């Protein structure tokens, strides 16, 4: 039996609505990539990230974290991992597992704890991140910053991704200044503009506010910021949004065109014997021929080519909703199976008769494609038992009981 799909987080408050106290349309036109936005806890739904001091201690002491899932910083500088890691002990020949004792001493001495990749290590945070990513259409990763009282983990800097800062415990004073580089790309870090950043840090901030538990601050990439814990230990989460840009599309366009150039025999020919590779005239003579070939290749790249390339990026950037492998296998083989639902965050797309998702590729017989298409569209018919089993073992559907 097939349950109706759990549905998209869009419009339910599970995604963007948990982070901003404004309409999605207004956020898209006034804030997204343009300006910071501070939303107070009183105007937001109760957080679902399930994170706090107890979660920090659980991760440090009992989850056998390794670098780079943890880093530490003090006075604006990242510490050597050897300062807060040890070997794993008998049966775990690993030299870089987190030592909670070393972390304690460093934290007491003013170092900030940075728990990285929480979207992979703390389930409620992971769920929240996937919902936000589904609303935005851009991949999301999450870090936690645990700062001792009256300390600042990092000096003024900018990020190369947008962030939603969620204050979890304690208070932190944030100072935000305008960008020195608009919309920086991933390979344009603030350290490449260190002098400009230091000069801008001396100017008056455009926003200076204290974040309290439940508050959320949206910062577009490139905006300078620094923060200081006030009064007690501060814990905040940063939901980093690694945005897709027109530059990504341009890269995919040029890559697709390059594959077409590879198929051109004229371009695969060797240059003449005795060619002087240092002579600019060599390239000047070939310029018109090359331009014409590139233009033909670009013209041959279709909208579907670009869409497929962006879909590949999207599938690789995030994971689908988790499932229990053993429970899934048992349910798929049961004589009287459970009710099923479409697995969330699959990023499903047809490529001919192949269903391509974040969990793999599934060849679908022509007779079954309409049933699978109805499933993806939320029309929730009941596929034949054999097809349902195939979808279950492929990870496309999961037991509805998993919803709890």
Helices and strands as residue ranges (DSSP letters): G 16-18, H 24-26, I 27-31, E 37-39, G 41-43, H 53-62, E 70-74, E 77-78, G 81-83, E 85-86, E 97-98, H 100-108, E 112-115, H 118-121, H 123-136, E 139-147, E 162-177, G 190-193, H 194-201, E 207-211, E 216-219, E 224-242, H 246-262, H 265-268, H 280-300, H 303-317, H 325-333, E 340-342, E 349-351, E 354-357, E 360-363, G 366-368, H 369-377, H 385-393, E 397-399, G 400-403
